[in-house]
Amino acid sequence: MDESSAQQKAKIENRHQAFIERQNHCPLCGTQLEIRVESYLEDYTLREEAHCPDCDVLARVKDHKMH
């Protein structure tokens, strides 16, 4: 692997790590979020809720369609 592709791989890994941090930690205080998943089988949907236990803030709610 040449230096350019090694640098590119490191850059991608850094962006991935930053994304994981944003998804799993509170944007206000940085505490790890508690994530709850609920299934709604009647319309094949999963609801994801991310809650900060320190701030008592609902940080994210997403509905995901199951295929």
N, CA, C and O atoms as a Tinker XYZ file with bonds, in Angstrom:
   268  protein
     1  N      0.856000   -1.168000    0.000000    73     2
     2  CA     0.000000    0.000000    0.000000    64     1     3
     3  C      0.903000    1.231000    0.000000    63     2     4     5
     4  O      1.782000    1.363000    0.851000    81     3
     5  N      0.683000    2.123000   -0.951000    73     3     6
     6  CA     1.513000    3.311000   -0.987000    64     5     7
     7  C      1.034000    4.338000    0.037000    63     6     8     9
     8  O     -0.021000    4.183000    0.650000    81     7
     9  N      1.833000    5.386000    0.205000    73     7    10
    10  CA     1.555000    6.384000    1.247000    64     9    11
    11  C      0.231000    7.092000    1.026000    63    10    12    13
    12  O     -0.492000    7.366000    1.983000    81    11
    13  N     -0.095000    7.392000   -0.230000    73    11    14
    14  CA    -1.335000    8.094000   -0.538000    64    13    15
    15  C     -2.562000    7.280000   -0.138000    63    14    16    17
    16  O     -3.485000    7.822000    0.471000    81    15
    17  N     -2.589000    5.995000   -0.467000    73    15    18
    18  CA    -3.742000    5.171000   -0.104000    64    17    19
    19  C     -3.775000    4.913000    1.399000    63    18    20    21
    20  O     -4.856000    4.755000    1.967000    81    19
    21  N     -2.617000    4.866000    2.054000    73    19    22
    22  CA    -2.583000    4.716000    3.510000    64    21    23
    23  C     -3.156000    5.961000    4.183000    63    22    24    25
    24  O     -3.882000    5.857000    5.171000    81    23
    25  N     -2.832000    7.131000    3.651000    73    23    26
    26  CA    -3.381000    8.375000    4.194000    64    25    27
    27  C     -4.880000    8.444000    3.962000    63    26    28    29
    28  O     -5.633000    8.879000    4.833000    81    27
    29  N     -5.309000    8.014000    2.785000    73    27    30
    30  CA    -6.740000    8.021000    2.465000    64    29    31
    31  C     -7.498000    7.068000    3.395000    63    30    32    33
    32  O     -8.582000    7.398000    3.876000    81    31
    33  N     -6.934000    5.903000    3.643000    73    31    34
    34  CA    -7.566000    4.942000    4.542000    64    33    35
    35  C     -7.654000    5.511000    5.958000    63    34    36    37
    36  O     -8.681000    5.352000    6.619000    81    35
    37  N     -6.600000    6.168000    6.432000    73    35    38
    38  CA    -6.604000    6.777000    7.765000    64    37    39
    39  C     -7.657000    7.883000    7.852000    63    38    40    41
    40  O     -8.326000    8.027000    8.875000    81    39
    41  N     -7.803000    8.660000    6.781000    73    39    42
    42  CA    -8.797000    9.731000    6.752000    64    41    43
    43  C    -10.215000    9.163000    6.852000    63    42    44    45
    44  O    -11.052000    9.693000    7.583000    81    43
    45  N    -10.474000    8.087000    6.117000    73    43    46
    46  CA   -11.791000    7.439000    6.156000    64    45    47
    47  C    -12.057000    6.869000    7.546000    63    46    48    49
    48  O    -13.160000    7.011000    8.074000    81    47
    49  N    -11.055000    6.226000    8.142000    73    47    50
    50  CA   -11.217000    5.669000    9.482000    64    49    51
    51  C    -11.494000    6.767000   10.505000    63    50    52    53
    52  O    -12.295000    6.569000   11.418000    81    51
    53  N    -10.844000    7.919000   10.364000    73    51    54
    54  CA   -11.082000    9.040000   11.277000    64    53    55
    55  C    -12.504000    9.577000   11.136000    63    54    56    57
    56  O    -13.163000    9.882000   12.130000    81    55
    57  N    -12.973000    9.689000    9.884000    73    55    58
    58  CA   -14.354000   10.152000    9.668000    64    57    59
    59  C    -15.358000    9.152000   10.233000    63    58    60    61
    60  O    -16.367000    9.544000   10.819000    81    59
    61  N    -15.084000    7.874000   10.058000    73    59    62
    62  CA   -15.965000    6.847000   10.588000    64    61    63
    63  C    -16.017000    6.931000   12.110000    63    62    64    65
    64  O    -17.098000    6.873000   12.696000    81    63
    65  N    -14.866000    7.066000   12.751000    73    63    66
    66  CA   -14.821000    7.172000   14.213000    64    65    67
    67  C    -15.585000    8.404000   14.702000    63    66    68    69
    68  O    -16.293000    8.333000   15.706000    81    67
    69  N    -15.448000    9.535000   13.999000    73    67    70
    70  CA   -16.174000   10.753000   14.368000    64    69    71
    71  C    -17.680000   10.542000   14.236000    63    70    72    73
    72  O    -18.448000   11.012000   15.074000    81    71
    73  N    -18.104000    9.838000   13.190000    73    71    74
    74  CA   -19.526000    9.541000   12.993000    64    73    75
    75  C    -20.055000    8.682000   14.145000    63    74    76    77
    76  O    -21.129000    8.952000   14.681000    81    75
    77  N    -19.303000    7.653000   14.520000    73    75    78
    78  CA   -19.719000    6.772000   15.619000    64    77    79
    79  C    -19.840000    7.576000   16.917000    63    78    80    81
    80  O    -20.788000    7.380000   17.678000    81    79
    81  N    -18.908000    8.460000   17.169000    73    79    82
    82  CA   -18.963000    9.307000   18.373000    64    81    83
    83  C    -20.225000   10.173000   18.367000    63    82    84    85
    84  O    -20.905000   10.283000   19.387000    81    83
    85  N    -20.541000   10.790000   17.220000    73    83    86
    86  CA   -21.742000   11.643000   17.133000    64    85    87
    87  C    -23.013000   10.843000   17.349000    63    86    88    89
    88  O    -23.956000   11.338000   17.965000    81    87
    89  N    -23.054000    9.614000   16.851000    73    87    90
    90  CA   -24.251000    8.789000   16.974000    64    89    91
    91  C    -24.464000    8.260000   18.391000    63    90    92    93
    92  O    -25.605000    8.067000   18.810000    81    91
    93  N    -23.395000    8.026000   19.122000    73    91    94
    94  CA   -23.494000    7.350000   20.420000    64    93    95
    95  C    -23.340000    8.253000   21.634000    63    94    96    97
    96  O    -23.473000    7.786000   22.766000    81    95
    97  N    -23.061000    9.535000   21.425000    73    95    98
    98  CA   -22.844000   10.436000   22.557000    64    97    99
    99  C    -23.731000   11.671000   22.451000    63    98   100   101
   100  O    -24.057000   12.129000   21.356000    81    99
   101  N    -24.109000   12.194000   23.600000    73    99   102
   102  CA   -24.982000   13.366000   23.683000    64   101   103
   103  C    -24.295000   14.582000   23.051000    63   102   104   105
   104  O    -23.133000   14.858000   23.351000    81   103
   105  N    -25.000000   15.307000   22.182000    73   103   106
   106  CA   -24.402000   16.492000   21.572000    64   105   107
   107  C    -24.228000   17.643000   22.559000    63   106   108   109
   108  O    -23.472000   18.577000   22.292000    81   107
   109  N    -24.918000   17.584000   23.695000    73   107   110
   110  CA   -24.817000   18.658000   24.678000    64   109   111
   111  C    -23.712000   18.431000   25.705000    63   110   112   113
   112  O    -22.945000   19.344000   26.012000    81   111
   113  N    -23.632000   17.200000   26.237000    73   111   114
   114  CA   -22.681000   16.967000   27.335000    64   113   115
   115  C    -21.653000   15.879000   27.054000    63   114   116   117
   116  O    -20.683000   15.743000   27.799000    81   115
   117  N    -21.852000   15.099000   25.987000    73   115   118
   118  CA   -20.886000   14.070000   25.626000    64   117   119
   119  C    -21.083000   12.719000   26.301000    63   118   120   121
   120  O    -20.315000   11.790000   26.052000    81   119
   121  N    -22.095000   12.594000   27.149000    73   119   122
   122  CA   -22.393000   11.320000   27.822000    64   121   123
   123  C    -22.874000   10.292000   26.800000    63   122   124   125
   124  O    -23.527000   10.636000   25.815000    81   123
   125  N    -22.544000    9.037000   27.049000    73   123   126
   126  CA   -23.010000    7.971000   26.157000    64   125   127
   127  C    -24.529000    7.890000   26.218000    63   126   128   129
   128  O    -25.117000    7.858000   27.299000    81   127
   129  N    -25.161000    7.857000   25.039000    73   127   130
   130  CA   -26.617000    7.806000   24.950000    64   129   131
   131  C    -27.133000    6.408000   25.258000    63   130   132   133
   132  O    -26.475000    5.409000   24.968000    81   131
   133  N    -28.311000    6.356000   25.847000    73   131   134
   134  CA   -29.026000    5.098000   26.031000    64   133   135
   135  C    -29.944000    4.958000   24.826000    63   134   136   137
   136  O    -30.770000    5.832000   24.561000    81   135
   137  N    -29.797000    3.865000   24.103000    73   135   138
   138  CA   -30.567000    3.666000   22.880000    64   137   139
   139  C    -31.582000    2.559000   23.098000    63   138   140   141
   140  O    -31.248000    1.457000   23.534000    81   139
   141  N    -32.829000    2.878000   22.784000    73   139   142
   142  CA   -33.922000    1.926000   22.926000    64   141   143
   143  C    -34.518000    1.680000   21.544000    63   142   144   145
   144  O    -34.704000    2.614000   20.764000    81   143
   145  N    -34.813000    0.432000   21.252000    73   143   146
   146  CA   -35.407000    0.068000   19.964000    64   145   147
   147  C    -36.735000   -0.617000   20.230000    63   146   148   149
   148  O    -36.837000   -1.520000   21.060000    81   147
   149  N    -37.748000   -0.167000   19.506000    73   147   150
   150  CA   -39.085000   -0.732000   19.640000    64   149   151
   151  C    -39.543000   -1.219000   18.267000    63   150   152   153
   152  O    -39.316000   -0.549000   17.259000    81   151
   153  N    -40.175000   -2.364000   18.230000    73   151   154
   154  CA   -40.613000   -2.955000   16.973000    64   153   155
   155  C    -42.120000   -2.788000   16.812000    63   154   156   157
   156  O    -42.891000   -3.044000   17.737000    81   155
   157  N    -42.524000   -2.353000   15.621000    73   155   158
   158  CA   -43.935000   -2.248000   15.267000    64   157   159
   159  C    -44.174000   -3.202000   14.105000    63   158   160   161
   160  O    -44.016000   -2.828000   12.943000    81   159
   161  N    -44.551000   -4.417000   14.418000    73   159   162
   162  CA   -44.676000   -5.444000   13.384000    64   161   163
   163  C    -45.833000   -5.195000   12.426000    63   162   164   165
   164  O    -45.797000   -5.665000   11.289000    81   163
   165  N    -46.864000   -4.462000   12.864000    73   163   166
   166  CA   -48.015000   -4.256000   11.984000    64   165   167
   167  C    -47.656000   -3.462000   10.727000    63   166   168   169
   168  O    -48.296000   -3.633000    9.689000    81   167
   169  N    -46.644000   -2.599000   10.807000    73   167   170
   170  CA   -46.221000   -1.883000    9.593000    64   169   171
   171  C    -44.722000   -2.062000    9.308000    63   170   172   173
   172  O    -44.125000   -1.279000    8.570000    81   171
   173  N    -44.126000   -3.104000    9.904000    73   171   174
   174  CA   -42.728000   -3.464000    9.659000    64   173   175
   175  C    -41.771000   -2.288000    9.883000    63   174   176   177
   176  O    -40.946000   -1.967000    9.028000    81   175
   177  N    -41.903000   -1.665000   11.039000    73   175   178
   178  CA   -41.079000   -0.513000   11.380000    64   177   179
   179  C    -40.370000   -0.742000   12.706000    63   178   180   181
   180  O    -40.923000   -1.339000   13.630000    81   179
   181  N    -39.134000   -0.256000   12.781000    73   179   182
   182  CA   -38.397000   -0.203000   14.040000    64   181   183
   183  C    -38.237000    1.260000   14.419000    63   182   184   185
   184  O    -37.886000    2.085000   13.575000    81   183
   185  N    -38.489000    1.586000   15.668000    73   183   186
   186  CA   -38.267000    2.947000   16.159000    64   185   187
   187  C    -37.052000    2.930000   17.068000    63   186   188   189
   188  O    -36.980000    2.151000   18.018000    81   187
   189  N    -36.102000    3.798000   16.765000    73   187   190
   190  CA   -34.889000    3.947000   17.554000    64   189   191
   191  C    -34.975000    5.275000   18.302000    63   190   192   193
   192  O    -35.189000    6.323000   17.693000    81   191
   193  N    -34.807000    5.227000   19.615000    73   191   194
   194  CA   -34.807000    6.440000   20.431000    64   193   195
   195  C    -33.509000    6.496000   21.212000    63   194   196   197
   196  O    -33.145000    5.536000   21.890000    81   195
   197  N    -32.809000    7.622000   21.119000    73   195   198
   198  CA   -31.563000    7.825000   21.846000    64   197   199
   199  C    -31.804000    8.896000   22.903000    63   198   200   201
   200  O    -32.241000   10.004000   22.593000    81   199
   201  N    -31.516000    8.551000   24.148000    73   199   202
   202  CA   -31.813000    9.410000   25.294000    64   201   203
   203  C    -30.546000    9.626000   26.116000    63   202   204   205
   204  O    -29.798000    8.680000   26.367000    81   203
   205  N    -30.303000   10.867000   26.535000    73   203   206
   206  CA   -29.157000   11.151000   27.399000    64   205   207
   207  C    -29.597000   11.043000   28.854000    63   206   208   209
   208  O    -30.489000   11.774000   29.285000    81   207
   209  N    -28.982000   10.139000   29.618000    73   207   210
   210  CA   -29.381000    9.984000   31.023000    64   209   211
   211  C    -28.961000   11.167000   31.897000    63   210   212   213
   212  O    -29.581000   11.410000   32.932000    81   211
   213  N    -27.924000   11.906000   31.502000    73   211   214
   214  CA   -27.478000   13.049000   32.299000    64   213   215
   215  C    -28.304000   14.301000   32.037000    63   214   216   217
   216  O    -28.722000   14.979000   32.975000    81   215
   217  N    -28.538000   14.607000   30.764000    73   215   218
   218  CA   -29.300000   15.813000   30.395000    64   217   219
   219  C    -30.806000   15.580000   30.437000    63   218   220   221
   220  O    -31.584000   16.533000   30.471000    81   219
   221  N    -31.215000   14.317000   30.434000    73   219   222
   222  CA   -32.625000   13.936000   30.332000    64   221   223
   223  C    -33.251000   14.516000   29.059000    63   222   224   225
   224  O    -34.364000   15.042000   29.074000    81   223
   225  N    -32.501000   14.402000   27.962000    73   223   226
   226  CA   -32.929000   14.917000   26.669000    64   225   227
   227  C    -33.069000   13.753000   25.693000    63   226   228   229
   228  O    -32.242000   12.842000   25.665000    81   227
   229  N    -34.122000   13.801000   24.902000    73   227   230
   230  CA   -34.299000   12.833000   23.829000    64   229   231
   231  C    -33.485000   13.346000   22.645000    63   230   232   233
   232  O    -33.893000   14.299000   21.981000    81   231
   233  N    -32.352000   12.731000   22.378000    73   231   234
   234  CA   -31.408000   13.240000   21.386000    64   233   235
   235  C    -31.778000   12.850000   19.962000    63   234   236   237
   236  O    -31.451000   13.570000   19.019000    81   235
   237  N    -32.460000   11.714000   19.798000    73   235   238
   238  CA   -32.754000   11.252000   18.437000    64   237   239
   239  C    -33.917000   10.273000   18.469000    63   238   240   241
   240  O    -34.018000    9.423000   19.353000    81   239
   241  N    -34.793000   10.415000   17.480000    73   239   242
   242  CA   -35.851000    9.441000   17.229000    64   241   243
   243  C    -35.855000    9.171000   15.735000    63   242   244   245
   244  O    -36.016000   10.091000   14.932000    81   243
   245  N    -35.680000    7.920000   15.364000    73   243   246
   246  CA   -35.686000    7.547000   13.943000    64   245   247
   247  C    -36.547000    6.309000   13.763000    63   246   248   249
   248  O    -36.503000    5.373000   14.562000    81   247
   249  N    -37.323000    6.328000   12.705000    73   247   250
   250  CA   -38.093000    5.154000   12.312000    64   249   251
   251  C    -37.386000    4.505000   11.128000    63   250   252   253
   252  O    -37.008000    5.180000   10.170000    81   251
   253  N    -37.212000    3.194000   11.206000    73   251   254
   254  CA   -36.542000    2.427000   10.160000    64   253   255
   255  C    -37.517000    1.401000    9.601000    63   254   256   257
   256  O    -38.130000    0.648000   10.359000    81   255
   257  N    -37.663000    1.366000    8.298000    73   255   258
   258  CA   -38.507000    0.375000    7.652000    64   257   259
   259  C    -37.758000   -0.934000    7.537000    63   258   260   261
   260  O    -36.602000   -0.953000    7.117000    81   259
   261  N    -38.407000   -2.040000    7.908000    73   259   262
   262  CA   -37.822000   -3.365000    7.727000    64   261   263
   263  C    -38.224000   -3.874000    6.353000    63   262   264   265
   264  O    -39.333000   -3.615000    5.886000    81   263
   265  N    -37.327000   -4.590000    5.716000    73   263   266
   266  CA   -37.605000   -5.128000    4.371000    64   265   267
   267  C    -37.914000   -6.589000    4.460000    63   266   268
   268  O    -38.175000   -7.229000    3.441000    81   267
